[in-house]
Amino acid sequence: MSERHMKLGAFLMAGGHHIAAWRHPDAHADAGSDIAHFIELARIAEAAKFDMIFIEDAAAIRERNADLASQAARSTAFEPLSLLAAIAVNTTHLGIVATASTTYNEPYGLARAFATLDSLSGGRAGWNLVTSASELEAKNFAASGLRPHSERYERAEEFADAALKLWDGVEDGAYLPADGAAFADRTRLHPLHHHGKHFAVDGILDSQRSPQGRPIMVQAGASDVGKELAARTADVVFAASQTIGEAQAYYADVKARLAKYGRAKTDLKVMPGISPIVGATDEEAKAKHRALQELIPDPVGVALLASYLSIQDLSSYPLDGPLPEMPPTNLIQSRQQLIVDLGKREGLSIRELARHFAGARGHWQVVGTPVQIADAMEERFAGGAADGFNVMAPLFPSGLQDFTTLVVPELRRRGLFRDDYEGRTLRQNLGVGAPASR
Ligand SMILES: Cc1cc2nc3c(=O)[nH]c(=O)nc-3n(C[C@H](O)[C@H](O)[C@H](O)COP(=O)(O)O)c2cc1C
């Protein structure tokens, strides 16, 4: 058995990550509103011993373009913390990671909600900290619209520090101390007195310290300031990279930032996305992929591409021509660059890029047999590009089942993935160690 096992997360998204999943004959078209569907997916992931499931979020519908919104089946979603509370009581070992925004929350409220999720799951919660780049989301909270990138990150830095201190403000054994003298041992409670630029918090969380110390911190920012925040505070980073070279560069970059915060390279797990399309044969996998791609109407693909490029519209450009020059963006800078690079590298037209992106939304897609997919994952895992993967099945539940029943056994055969959970908490299973209680 290999010393180092890859970490696996299942990135769940209603009917599937493929933009046209809801139109597929096997689709569960109402998936975004069906709790039984999400519980089924969580149980599939847990039976396969996945480290975690992950729920993305924006407090808004996902598409600003009406054509796209009406075709994309991504406009109904459960609020992640509420969804994961339901999943917590239907699972026992699986990590549950919810996205929540530092731009539209306050540290006390969110730290409290995650402390609750962590406690009721027995130490399995994680927080994907996002700064929220969606303009639609901004409109739901502030008349002034989306705040600048730098301001969102400045707020995120202060937010993360306050949340971490709130969780660390309650020591192990602070309540019901062994001597039975009192309900709370006040020497083990450390109120936070935070008066910063964005927040004021004077208080202490109304919960016990979690079985895993505090929730796992996850981030997925790829800008310089995003990677720096991750290096300082995150246990896991998600990423989107197409080529192994891009993935290796991202991996090396984030890991190199850890030392200045007194952290070891193993303290932060890098888990890029993979969109696997699995077939018993290569031909079967390609046919599955084709069947999904043919369901994407061009206007939907092009509108989705425009939204990932953070521009209003691409429809005035010839579909079979190259991408026009892109203006600078305040939204997701890294994703725009990734698309521009891919278009240039492979000489893709707008139509081709649109189809490509609609499929896996900029993530790495592998179409093949279990052996081919395991080869590709092993190459990145062994080649300094990943500590694990965030698996983004194109279609749920069948795409996740294909992965767990066909690819996971192949990974195990190679000694690359666990046979059973190492522990009960997400922190134990990820192997990132419990933070010291202060
Ligand atoms: C796998 C993955 C999942 C993400 N999930 C979310 C999400 O749920 N909500 C969100 O607002 N942003 C999400 N993002 C975006 C990032 O968190 C980040 O905000 C974005 O990349 C902009 O920051 P940057 O400029 O530092 O890259 C995700 C990114 C990746 C790669």
The ligand as a Gaussian input file, in Angstrom:
#p B3LYP/6-31G(d) Opt

LIG

0 1
 C      -13.926000      24.323000      -7.360000
 C      -14.313000      25.745000      -7.138000
 C      -15.472000      26.017000      -6.440000
 C      -15.885000      27.330000      -6.217000
 N      -17.048000      27.541000      -5.547000
 C      -17.497000      28.797000      -5.385000
 C      -18.749000      29.039000      -4.767000
 O      -19.446000      28.110000      -4.365000
 N      -19.169000      30.317000      -4.637000
 C      -18.420000      31.377000      -5.056000
 O      -18.857000      32.504000      -4.888000
 N      -17.214000      31.183000      -5.646000
 C      -16.748000      29.921000      -5.831000
 N      -15.556000      29.717000      -6.453000
 C      -14.751000      30.892000      -6.823000
 C      -13.596000      31.149000      -5.857000
 O      -13.914000      30.911000      -4.526000
 C      -13.074000      32.571000      -5.908000
 O      -13.981000      33.426000      -5.281000
 C      -12.887000      33.057000      -7.265000
 O      -11.954000      32.212000      -7.907000
 C      -12.441000      34.524000      -7.275000
 O      -11.296000      34.707000      -6.527000
 P       -9.889000      34.896000      -7.220000
 O       -9.975000      36.175000      -7.956000
 O       -8.953000      34.888000      -6.045000
 O       -9.644000      33.731000      -8.126000
 C      -15.112000      28.414000      -6.699000
 C      -13.935000      28.143000      -7.417000
 C      -13.536000      26.824000      -7.636000
 C      -12.270000      26.569000      -8.402000

